[in-house]
């Protein structure tokens, strides 16, 4: 059952990654990247790593996607000239990419190294508690300094993106 869910989430992650690379609209590409990150988070849940799944959602889907949206807003996509990265048609590259993906999927299915292990839930809760205690007790100052630096970067991006009145 878990292997079936894994294959579904992995296939969806690969498909959304392909959509991200092949689309010409940067906003659609950012949305496809967000969907790919969510699929990877679901794979972490299947691997009995809920902390990694939550970090994946908070850090990548939350913070990195906000950064990408700021960059897309700053470059003003409507005025930018969108050029293709691959001159000529991208059909041969797409065919090669699909063949490599099918080959990788066949190797993963035939291999016995990628079997689903039983989740270790009793040890996971203690590790998360210890990590949280260490982060917010012993390393509180660096954590707060990092949050202030991110806040300054956010304000700086807003100031830089703002258009001056003529």
Rosetta blueprint (number, residue, H / E / L):
1 X L
2 X H
3 X H
4 X H
5 X H
6 X H
7 X H
8 X H
9 X H
10 X H
11 X H
12 X H
13 X H
14 X H
15 X H
16 X H
17 X H
18 X H
19 X H
20 X H
21 X H
22 X H
23 X L
24 X L
25 X L
26 X H
27 X H
28 X H
29 X H
30 X H
31 X H
32 X H
33 X H
34 X H
35 X H
36 X H
37 X H
38 X H
39 X H
40 X H
41 X H
42 X H
43 X H
44 X H
45 X H
46 X H
47 X L
48 X L
49 X L
50 X H
51 X H
52 X H
53 X H
54 X H
55 X H
56 X H
57 X H
58 X H
59 X H
60 X H
61 X H
62 X H
63 X H
64 X H
65 X H
66 X H
67 X H
68 X H
69 X H
70 X H
71 X H
72 X H
73 X H
74 X H
75 X H
76 X L
77 X L
78 X L
79 X L
80 X L
81 X L
82 X L
83 X L
84 X L
85 X L
86 X L
87 X L
88 X L
89 X L
90 X L
91 X H
92 X H
93 X H
94 X H
95 X H
96 X H
97 X H
98 X H
99 X H
100 X H
101 X H
102 X H
103 X H
104 X H
105 X H
106 X H
107 X H
108 X H
109 X H
110 X H
111 X L
112 X L
113 X L
114 X L
115 X L
116 X L
117 X L
118 X L
119 X L
120 X L
121 X H
122 X H
123 X H
124 X H
125 X H
126 X H
127 X H
128 X H
129 X H
130 X H
131 X H
132 X H
133 X H
134 X H
135 X H
136 X H
137 X H
138 X H
139 X L
140 X H
141 X H
142 X H
143 X H
144 X H
145 X H
146 X H
147 X H
148 X H
149 X H
150 X H
151 X H
152 X H
153 X H
154 X H
155 X H
156 X H
157 X H
158 X H
159 X H
160 X H
161 X H
162 X L
163 X L
164 X L
165 X L
166 X L
